[in-house]
Amino acid sequence: MEPRTDRAPVPRAALRTPRDLAPFIDHTLLKPDAGAADIHRLCGEAREHQFATVCVRPEWVELAAQLVRGSSVKPIAVVDFPLGAGSPQGRVEETRRVVAAGAAEVDVVLLVTQLHARAYRIVLEDLEAVVRAAGVPVKVIIEAGALSNVEKAAACTLAKTAGAAWVKTSTGFGRGGATAQDVALMREVVGNELGVKASGGIRTAADALRMLEAGASRVGASASVAIVTASSFA
């Protein structure tokens, strides 16, 4: 087996109870109507349960970074979320803003329309610019529910070529969510060099376990507390 990294698949032996899922969960709150009290609750839960990260909208990343400071929890911000339809310059500027505000990781939505049009150079150059601007690990959200298998593979290859650290299944706001089949396909394309994050519709410990067994190295969920406090994986 290759040496364990935070991006490699999670060994099944490491997951004995739902509580063992906590270090692999991005505790997520991306609702547009979330307020400061919600972010305080999110970060308090993340610290209590020792989730890997908190994932928030750009306007909340500075507060989230303050609230998790001194803990093992990292703050993540999404960029050009959820549509992935912004201009290249706008995406770069938003990336710089969230990193300056404290984001330790950036989750950016792929230019799905350009991918559909097979404008691969545009997609690649855009992702390269975001990666350069970030200077922190970048996850590329491919919105798998909107893509064919060929397009999913192309998206993962472009993310890898651009220097991204992770590929991610979905925003949770598009068609469909994470599936074990998509996770397995993404892992096959990127190997162990990149992480694979399963996100979208993961609500139970059994859901999360299924994604990790398929090859995910991180799970994004808003039901994180219910997941890790479940009595079993059943």
C-alpha positions as CSV (number, residue, x, y, z in Angstrom):
1,M,0.0,0.0,0.0
2,E,1.2,3.5,-0.7
3,P,2.0,5.8,2.2
4,R,-1.1,7.3,3.8
5,T,-1.7,10.9,3.0
6,D,-4.8,13.1,3.6
7,R,-5.6,12.6,-0.1
8,A,-5.3,8.8,-0.4
9,P,-8.2,6.5,0.1
10,V,-9.1,5.8,3.7
11,P,-8.3,2.2,4.9
12,R,-11.4,0.4,5.9
13,A,-9.7,-0.9,9.0
14,A,-9.5,2.7,10.3
15,L,-13.3,2.9,10.4
16,R,-14.6,0.8,13.2
17,T,-17.4,3.0,14.4
18,P,-19.2,6.1,13.0
19,R,-17.1,8.2,15.4
20,D,-14.0,7.3,13.3
21,L,-15.5,9.1,10.4
22,A,-15.0,12.6,12.0
23,P,-11.4,13.3,10.7
24,F,-12.6,12.7,7.2
25,I,-15.6,15.1,7.2
26,D,-15.9,18.6,6.0
27,H,-18.7,20.0,8.2
28,T,-20.6,22.1,5.7
29,L,-23.0,25.0,5.8
30,L,-23.7,26.7,2.4
31,K,-27.3,27.9,2.7
32,P,-27.6,31.4,1.4
33,D,-29.7,32.5,4.4
34,A,-27.2,31.2,7.1
35,G,-26.3,33.8,9.7
36,A,-23.6,34.4,12.2
37,A,-25.3,32.3,14.8
38,D,-25.3,29.4,12.4
39,I,-21.6,29.8,11.7
40,H,-20.9,29.9,15.5
41,R,-22.9,26.6,15.9
42,L,-21.1,25.0,12.9
43,C,-17.6,25.8,14.2
44,G,-18.5,24.8,17.8
45,E,-19.7,21.4,16.5
46,A,-16.6,21.0,14.4
47,R,-14.3,21.7,17.3
48,E,-16.3,19.4,19.6
49,H,-16.4,16.4,17.2
50,Q,-12.9,17.2,15.6
51,F,-14.1,17.3,12.0
52,A,-11.4,17.9,9.4
53,T,-12.8,21.3,8.3
54,V,-15.7,23.7,8.2
55,C,-16.9,24.6,4.7
56,V,-18.7,27.9,4.3
57,R,-19.6,30.6,1.8
58,P,-17.1,33.4,1.2
59,E,-18.8,36.0,3.4
60,W,-18.4,33.7,6.4
61,V,-14.9,32.4,6.1
62,E,-13.2,35.2,8.1
63,L,-15.5,34.5,11.0
64,A,-15.1,30.7,10.7
65,A,-11.3,31.1,10.6
66,Q,-11.5,33.1,13.9
67,L,-13.8,30.5,15.5
68,V,-11.7,27.5,14.7
69,R,-8.3,29.1,15.4
70,G,-6.2,27.0,17.8
71,S,-7.9,23.8,16.9
72,S,-7.2,21.1,14.3
73,V,-10.2,22.2,12.2
74,K,-9.4,24.1,9.0
75,P,-11.7,26.7,7.4
76,I,-12.7,26.2,3.7
77,A,-14.4,28.7,1.4
78,V,-16.3,27.9,-1.8
79,V,-15.6,30.0,-4.9
80,D,-18.0,30.9,-7.8
81,F,-20.6,28.8,-6.0
82,P,-22.8,27.1,-6.9
83,L,-23.0,27.8,-10.7
84,G,-19.4,28.0,-11.8
85,A,-20.4,30.7,-14.3
86,G,-18.2,33.6,-13.3
87,S,-15.5,35.3,-15.3
88,P,-12.0,34.0,-15.0
89,Q,-10.8,37.3,-13.4
90,G,-13.8,37.3,-11.0
91,R,-13.0,33.7,-10.0
92,V,-9.3,34.6,-9.4
93,E,-10.3,37.7,-7.4
94,E,-12.7,35.8,-5.2
95,T,-10.1,33.2,-4.6
96,R,-7.6,35.8,-3.4
97,R,-10.2,37.4,-1.2
98,V,-11.2,34.2,0.6
99,V,-7.6,33.1,1.2
100,A,-6.8,36.6,2.5
101,A,-9.8,36.2,4.9
102,G,-8.4,32.9,6.2
103,A,-9.4,30.1,4.0
104,A,-7.0,27.2,4.3
105,E,-8.6,25.3,1.4
106,V,-10.7,26.5,-1.6
107,D,-13.5,24.6,-3.2
108,V,-14.1,26.0,-6.7
109,V,-16.8,25.0,-9.2
110,L,-15.6,23.9,-12.5
111,L,-16.7,25.8,-15.6
112,V,-19.3,23.2,-16.5
113,T,-20.6,25.0,-19.6
114,Q,-17.2,25.2,-21.1
115,L,-16.6,21.5,-20.3
116,H,-19.8,20.6,-22.1
117,A,-18.5,22.5,-25.1
118,R,-15.2,20.7,-24.9
119,A,-13.4,24.0,-24.5
120,Y,-10.8,22.2,-22.5
121,R,-8.0,24.8,-22.8
122,I,-10.4,27.4,-21.3
123,V,-11.2,25.1,-18.4
124,L,-7.6,24.3,-17.9
125,E,-6.3,27.8,-18.0
126,D,-9.1,29.0,-15.6
127,L,-8.2,26.3,-13.1
128,E,-4.5,27.0,-13.4
129,A,-5.2,30.6,-12.6
130,V,-7.3,29.7,-9.5
131,V,-4.6,27.4,-8.2
132,R,-1.9,30.0,-8.6
133,A,-4.1,32.6,-6.9
134,A,-5.0,30.4,-4.0
135,G,-1.6,29.2,-2.8
136,V,-3.6,26.7,-0.6
137,P,-5.1,23.3,-1.6
138,V,-7.8,23.7,-4.2
139,K,-10.7,21.3,-4.7
140,V,-12.4,21.3,-8.1
141,I,-16.1,20.7,-7.9
142,I,-17.0,18.9,-11.1
143,E,-20.8,18.6,-10.6
144,A,-20.8,15.0,-11.6
145,G,-24.6,14.8,-11.8
146,A,-24.5,17.1,-14.9
147,L,-21.8,15.2,-16.7
148,S,-21.4,12.0,-18.7
149,N,-18.7,9.5,-17.6
150,V,-16.4,10.8,-20.4
151,E,-16.9,14.4,-19.2
152,K,-16.3,13.3,-15.5
153,A,-13.0,11.7,-16.5
154,A,-12.0,14.8,-18.6
155,A,-12.9,17.1,-15.7
156,C,-10.7,15.1,-13.3
157,T,-7.8,15.0,-15.8
158,L,-8.0,18.8,-16.2
159,A,-8.1,19.4,-12.5
160,K,-5.1,17.2,-12.0
161,T,-3.2,18.9,-14.9
162,A,-4.0,22.3,-13.4
163,G,-2.3,21.5,-10.1
164,A,-5.5,21.1,-8.0
165,A,-5.2,19.0,-4.8
166,W,-8.6,17.5,-4.9
167,V,-11.6,16.7,-7.1
168,K,-15.1,16.9,-5.6
169,T,-18.3,15.3,-6.8
170,S,-20.9,18.0,-6.5
171,T,-22.0,21.3,-5.0
172,G,-25.1,19.7,-3.4
173,F,-27.2,22.3,-5.3
174,G,-27.2,20.7,-8.7
175,R,-28.7,17.5,-10.2
176,G,-28.0,14.5,-8.0
177,G,-25.4,14.2,-5.3
178,A,-22.5,11.9,-4.6
179,T,-22.6,8.3,-5.8
180,A,-20.1,5.5,-5.0
181,Q,-19.8,5.0,-8.8
182,D,-18.7,8.5,-9.4
183,V,-16.2,8.4,-6.5
184,A,-14.7,5.2,-7.9
185,L,-14.4,6.7,-11.4
186,M,-12.8,9.9,-10.0
187,R,-10.3,7.9,-7.9
188,E,-9.4,5.7,-10.9
189,V,-8.6,8.9,-13.0
190,V,-6.6,10.8,-10.4
191,G,-4.9,7.9,-8.6
192,N,-3.6,8.7,-5.1
193,E,-1.9,11.9,-6.2
194,L,-5.2,13.9,-5.6
195,G,-7.8,13.7,-3.0
196,V,-11.4,12.8,-3.8
197,K,-14.2,14.5,-1.9
198,A,-17.7,13.1,-2.0
199,S,-20.3,15.7,-1.4
200,G,-24.1,16.0,-1.9
201,G,-26.8,14.0,-0.3
202,I,-24.6,12.3,2.3
203,R,-26.8,12.1,5.4
204,T,-26.0,8.9,7.3
205,A,-23.0,7.0,8.6
206,A,-23.8,4.3,6.0
207,D,-23.7,6.9,3.2
208,A,-20.4,8.3,4.4
209,L,-18.8,4.8,4.7
210,R,-20.0,3.9,1.2
211,M,-18.2,6.9,-0.2
212,L,-15.0,6.2,1.7
213,E,-15.0,2.6,0.7
214,A,-15.4,3.6,-3.0
215,G,-12.2,5.7,-2.8
216,A,-13.1,9.1,-1.2
217,S,-10.6,10.6,1.2
218,R,-13.0,13.3,2.4
219,V,-16.8,13.6,2.8
220,G,-18.7,16.9,2.7
221,A,-21.9,16.9,4.7
222,S,-24.2,19.1,6.6
223,A,-25.5,16.2,8.7
224,S,-22.1,15.5,10.1
225,V,-23.1,15.4,13.8
226,A,-25.8,12.9,13.1
227,I,-23.3,10.8,11.0
228,V,-20.7,10.6,13.7
229,T,-23.1,10.1,16.6
230,A,-24.9,7.2,15.0
231,S,-24.9,3.9,16.9
232,S,-23.6,1.9,13.9
233,F,-23.0,2.0,10.2
234,A,-26.3,0.2,9.6
